[in-house]
């Protein structure tokens, strides 16, 4: 793969329920991300703070219900569910939550972000 000028930073996941990075870290824009701090080792969480201006912390309840596994598209945050707290965070970042049903896919361990495909 050609160099992209983007640093690759290793992060250690520490929670068995957060088995992929996209279950506990969701970039919202170039400056802000949703993150479940309990998913990361202490050192990795410190590293995340160095790369984002604003980290919005997800609760375990939100993370384990795939609210951090959303997709940002056209001013929307596509997610299987939203809490009032998460809705306020999204609003502060200029995003509108769009709720989609993913319960069958969640049985396999993923949600919205896991179902997307980038097209050229």
C-alpha positions in Angstrom: 0.0 0.0 0.0 1.4 3.4 -0.9 2.2 5.8 2.0 -0.7 8.0 2.8 1.0 10.4 5.2 -1.2 9.2 8.1 0.4 7.8 11.1 -0.4 4.2 12.1 -0.8 4.1 15.8 -1.1 0.8 17.7 -3.9 0.6 20.2 -4.4 -2.2 22.7 -8.0 -3.3 23.3 -8.6 -4.5 26.8 -12.4 -5.4 26.8 -13.4 -8.8 25.3 -16.8 -7.3 24.3 -15.0 -4.7 22.2 -13.2 -7.1 19.9 -12.8 -4.7 16.9 -11.7 -1.1 17.0 -15.0 -0.1 15.3 -17.0 -1.3 18.3 -15.4 1.3 20.6 -14.0 4.2 18.5 -16.2 6.1 16.0 -14.7 9.2 14.3 -17.4 11.8 13.9 -15.3 14.4 12.0 -11.7 15.4 11.8 -11.6 16.7 15.4 -14.1 14.6 17.4 -14.8 10.9 18.0 -17.0 8.7 20.2 -14.9 6.4 22.3 -15.5 3.8 25.0 -12.6 4.3 27.4 -13.1 0.9 29.1 -12.2 -0.8 25.8 -8.6 0.4 25.8 -5.5 -0.1 27.9 -4.6 3.0 29.9 -1.7 3.8 27.6 -3.8 3.4 24.5 -6.5 5.7 25.9 -3.8 8.3 26.6 -2.7 7.9 22.9 -6.2 8.5 21.7 -6.3 11.8 23.6 -3.3 13.0 21.7 -4.9 12.5 18.3 -8.4 14.0 18.8 -9.4 17.5 20.0 -12.7 16.1 21.4 -13.3 12.6 22.6 -16.9 12.0 23.6 -17.0 9.1 26.1 -19.4 6.3 25.5 -20.8 4.4 28.5 -20.5 0.6 28.7 -24.2 0.4 28.1 -23.9 2.5 24.9 -20.8 0.7 23.6 -22.2 -2.8 24.3 -25.3 -1.9 22.4 -23.3 -0.8 19.3 -23.9 2.9 19.6 -20.2 3.5 18.8 -20.5 1.3 15.7 -22.2 4.0 13.6 -21.6 5.6 10.2 -21.2 9.3 9.6 -22.8 10.3 6.2 -24.2 13.6 4.9 -24.6 15.1 8.4 -26.2 12.0 9.8 -25.0 9.4 12.3 -26.5 6.0 11.3 -26.8 3.9 14.4 -29.0 1.0 15.8 -30.1 3.1 18.8 -29.4 6.3 20.6 -29.6 7.6 24.2 -30.6 11.2 25.0 -27.0 11.8 26.0 -25.6 10.5 22.7 -28.2 12.4 20.8 -26.9 15.6 22.5 -23.3 14.7 21.7 -24.2 14.2 18.0 -26.1 17.4 17.9 -23.2 19.3 19.3 -21.1 17.9 16.5 -23.7 18.9 13.9 -24.9 15.3 13.3 -28.5 14.0 13.3 -29.0 10.4 14.5 -30.7 8.0 12.0 -31.9 4.8 13.7 -31.8 1.6 11.7 -32.8 -1.9 12.8 -29.7 -4.2 13.0 -30.7 -6.7 15.7 -30.2 -9.8 13.4 -26.7 -8.6 12.4 -25.9 -7.9 16.0 -26.3 -11.6 16.7 -23.1 -12.1 14.6 -21.3 -9.4 16.6 -21.6 -6.2 14.5 -23.8 -3.4 13.6 -24.0 -0.4 11.2 -20.3 0.2 10.6 -19.7 -3.5 9.9 -22.3 -3.6 7.2 -20.9 -0.7 5.0 -18.9 -0.9 1.9 -16.8 1.8 0.3 -17.4 2.1 -3.4 -14.9 3.8 -5.8 
